[in-house]
Amino acid sequence: MRLASGQEALVARVLTTEGKAGFGFSFQLDATEARQMAEWDAGVRAEKPRLDRALGHPWEEAFLAGKPVPWEREPGFAGLQWLSG
């Protein structure tokens, strides 16, 4: 997705068999990084993925600090249309 700053991010969503959604992102446009983060967010990956600072963006700052990612900080996130599980 295109960020408000004009840069791009790859955003991933995973759904557990119980229907819980987890989200992840990568400013390096790395699908593995985003998927592993989404798996961890959904509770199906025990180890928190490693993330290197790329942009100083609120998403990465929150993730690195162990806080909830403020997805709403990017207007484009709310506009994403996900395929149904």
GIJO-V868973 format. One line per field, one symbol per residue. ss: DSSP state (H for helix, E for strand, C for the rest). psi: psi as a letter, one per 30 degrees, with the letter a starting at -180 (. if undefined). burial: # if it has 9 or more other ideal C-beta (glycine too) atoms within 8 Angstrom, else .. A space follows every 10 residues. Layout:
ss: ???
psi: ???
burial: ???
This chain:
ss: CECCCCCECE EEEEECCCCC EEEEEECCCC HHHHHHHHHH HHCCCCCCCC CCCCCCCHHH HHHHHCCCCC HHHCHHHHCC CCCCC
psi: lklfffllkk klklklffgk kkkllkffhj eeeeeeeeee efggkekklk kkkefgkeee eeeffglkki effjefeffk jkkl.
burial: #.#.....## ######.... #######... #.######## ##..#...#. #.....#.## ###.....#. #..#.##... .....
